[in-house]
Amino acid sequence: MPIERSAIAGSAALRGALWITLIALLTTSVALTVQYVQTTRLLQERTRALVDDEAASLLARYQAAGIGGVAGAIRRAESLPRINEFFYLLASPGGEPLVGNLAGWPEEIDRSGYHSFSTQVASTGTGWRERSVEARAVILPGGFRLLVGNLSDEQKALQERYLSALVWSLLATGALGLALGFWYSRRGLAFVDQASSAGERFLRGNLAERLPVSGRGDEYDRLGETINRTFAETERLVGSLRAATEGLAHDLKTPLTRIRARLDLAELQASDEQRLRTAMAESREDIESILRLIADVLGLARAEATAAASFVPVQFDALVAEAAELFEPVAEERGVRLETDLAPVRLSGARALLAQTATNLIDNAIKYTPPGGVVRVELHRTAEAARFVVTDEGPGIPEAQREIALQRFARLDASRSEPGSGLGLSIVAAAARVHRATLRLGDNQPGLRVEVIFPIGRAETLS
């Protein structure tokens, strides 16, 4: 199996390298061709500009002194050293050379205009040589022919250099492309193989499986971090589901057992009406506690399933004020003073979930604060975030147990005497995760300080 997988990976890497090399070769060819065409065009325009100037000068001589003036000007030009090597030919109407440094009138030139061709040109010290030329032909009055041109050997040399450079560049690009493409493809396929193997181990039950991250910060690291976060969230959800199942089974078993025992006892003592009524009342309380537990479990499930796509603008301070007003009578009944300090803050989120967050935190704070204590609810906006803080003066939660308190069905020793399912803080934690907020449990000295920090991107202070 490993050999087969290695062979498949090698074949895939080779295909990737070939595609990368093909793209590199095509790019190199296009780049060199464009450069060659642009350079050739520039040289041709420069040559024709020089030829136009020289032809215009000779035509001016013709206007001033006729054919003899043109012939004299050509002889003087041939005797002078020139930076740009021109050639000239003045021919009769029949094409016989009269003066110039060409052996004869080229047969392919039968009309006025620019022409490119190869011909024998007389050069100083070397005699007649085959040269490439760019020339302009002019038919003078009387049928006389004038040919003025410039050597274009550099264009031919450029073409040869272009072909040579193209061949060597393609060879070098092909070799490097294959080597680097194979290496890069192998690296990508190695990551895919690692991800596939880790995924298979994860599916077999190793929920702690994670992909290695090199620390280079490249696209493979970013993808690996995303996959690892997915694995971690799946592990958390599976663990949470396992804990929820165990906790739900444990919390349902006790009241259901009591209900069955009462019903069995009532059946044995059916003649005692008072005992029957008592059994029914106590069973009703247990059933109500079961219904509350189920409602909390459903609330937590809805919280976990809330998606950011369902978020709407929410006036969070109004929700908190409503929750505080709702629990004001409860606080008075327990002898607890409820204080609020709320700044106007708008959040983008799930209204029901945010309301549940405020309700759960205020309810818990009042429930565990002794008579005469103070529960304080604050909502403020800082430069970085919107902060929702609820503090009480109850027993608090030891630092070592704060993570446990956020788990489903967690009931600490101090809360065993109070009714509840142990899901209140779990729902708040789920709401914080959904809203990308940070949930912190701290010490209020005495009591508990709960702080939910919403990122600045999700908070907006209202004027």
C-alpha angles and dihedrals in degrees: 000000000000090000092050092047091049091051091050091048091049092050091048091048090052091051090050091049091050092052091048091048092048091052091047092050092049091048093048092049093050093046094050093044093051090048091049094048092048093048093047091049091050092050092047092051091048092049094048092049090055092046091049091053093049093046091049090053092052092046089053089054089050091053090050104039108007126226092333091056091051092049091049092049091051092051092050091047091052092053095052125081109245131199089213111047106230128181128206138193129183110189137180122251087267093054099254111146113248100175136346144079099277122097092226147333108292111247093220092062108084101144142038121275140061122328135178118207146130122255145151110281126187109235126189111262095357103065121214117358136176105249137172112239141186108209142174118218120208126186109214125206110282092035096280113150126223123191120186120177149151130227113262099188089122090064090053090047089049090053091051091048090048092054091047093047091046093053095047093042092051091049093049093043091048093051094045092041093054094046097044093036091052091048094048093044091049089051092051093045091047088057091048090050091050091048091048093049092046090049092051092050090047091052090050089061105271095128092171090067115126136173118247115251117208096204094234091117094226128139092277091055091048091050091046091051090050092050090047091052088051091051091047093049091048090050090049093049093047091049090046091050091049091049090046092051093048093044094046092049091049095046093046095046096064100052092040091051090050092049092051091048092051092048091050090048092047089052091053091046099038092141091063104082095183093054089049092053091047091050091049093049093049091045090051090055091050091048090051090051089051090050091050089050092050090047090052091048091051090047091053091048090052090048092052091048097049111119128206089236089071094055120123132180108278129191093226097183089057091052091050091047091052092050091049091049090049093054097040093095091047091052092049091049091054093044093247123140113226115204127184134194108178127175119198107267131165120203133191104227151091108312096207092048094049090048090050089051093054093043095049095048095047092044092051092046093052093043095057100036113099121231111286092028128122130238113197124196118194134178119184139163120225130180091270107032152348110265123206111191130182119182131181138179098233130116092290125206122281113242092243091057101044095094089049090051090061093055122098117273090004110159116179121206093256092057100046092096093054123080117248147104100247091244100104098093091036089061090048090050091049091049090051091051092049092051093043088242130145119242117204129183115200144165117272093186095254112020137007128307115202117189127185113192117197115199118253091247089065098043130074126179113224121220 
